[in-house]
């Protein structure tokens, strides 16, 4: 689980939601997938430093992490599909 200082709350530690409720998100997606829908490859960030710490986007992927995930994980998954 990742935590980041929350600049909107005096830099108190804030848990990054996607890192602690991820198993529940995956479970919900698996329950919803049916027919010709496909459960895409799961990805995780390489480190907690991949999250933004600015006031507007705390907990969102930073630009470098977006590039890494798109290039190394999501892109090849879709490129390999027929």
KOLPA-624233 format. One line per field, with one value per residue (C-alpha): x, y negated, z negated. Coordinates in Angstrom, 3 decimals, padded with zeros to 6 digits. Last residue first. Example, Ala and Ser with C-alpha at 12.3 -4.5 7.8 and 13.67 -1.06 7.14 Angstrom:
KOLPA-624233
east (013.670, 012.300)
north (001.060, 004.500)
up (-007.140, -007.800)
This chain:
KOLPA-624233
east (-006.152, -004.787, -001.012, -001.036, -003.646, -001.478, 001.696, 000.231, -001.136, 002.045, 005.375, 004.425, 001.224, 002.390, 005.764, 004.336, 001.729, 004.463, 006.581, 003.589, 002.572, -000.115, -002.985, -002.816, -002.698, -003.897, -004.945, -002.648, 000.540, 001.873, 001.561, 002.017, 004.883, 006.961, 004.979, 007.003, 006.837, 003.146, 000.834, -000.799, -003.583, -003.924, -007.314, -010.375, -011.990, -015.512, -016.923, -019.560, -018.871, -016.776, -018.750, -017.758, -014.101, -014.280, -015.759, -013.094, -010.310, -011.624, -011.899, -008.297, -007.162, -008.594, -005.251, -003.113, -005.933, -006.829, -003.439, -003.299, -002.802, -000.052, -000.585, 000.922, -001.187, -004.402, -004.606, -000.886, -001.532, 001.794, 001.787, 000.942, 001.308, 000.000)
north (010.271, 009.037, 008.688, 004.906, 004.562, 006.198, 004.609, 001.111, 001.682, 002.938, 001.469, -001.620, -002.689, -001.777, -003.444, -006.600, -006.987, -006.420, -009.245, -011.599, -011.018, -008.489, -009.870, -009.670, -013.396, -015.098, -018.605, -019.415, -017.932, -014.572, -012.594, -008.820, -006.829, -007.390, -004.569, -002.182, -000.105, -000.757, 002.186, 003.646, 006.114, 007.459, 006.886, 008.928, 009.576, 008.753, 011.055, 012.536, 011.771, 009.497, 007.909, 010.375, 010.169, 006.371, 006.391, 008.796, 006.708, 003.562, 005.428, 006.646, 003.072, 001.530, 000.769, -000.518, -002.211, -004.295, -005.942, -006.260, -009.815, -010.820, -014.302, -017.010, -019.701, -018.294, -019.532, -018.872, -015.167, -013.433, -010.132, -006.599, -003.428, 000.000)
up (033.057, 029.709, 029.369, 029.912, 027.155, 024.520, 025.918, 025.463, 021.947, 020.310, 021.375, 023.361, 021.657, 018.149, 018.647, 020.225, 017.496, 014.885, 016.323, 016.410, 012.786, 011.980, 009.924, 006.120, 005.466, 008.638, 007.663, 004.756, 006.180, 004.966, 008.165, 008.026, 009.575, 006.419, 004.814, 006.917, 010.105, 010.606, 010.942, 014.000, 014.640, 018.139, 019.649, 018.681, 022.045, 023.204, 025.889, 023.619, 019.982, 017.792, 014.936, 012.198, 013.211, 013.096, 009.592, 008.322, 009.829, 008.119, 004.815, 005.044, 005.864, 002.704, 001.068, 003.916, 005.810, 002.773, 002.305, -001.456, -002.686, -005.082, -006.578, -004.387, -006.084, -004.630, -001.042, -000.547, -001.258, -001.852, 000.027, -001.078, 000.916, 000.000)
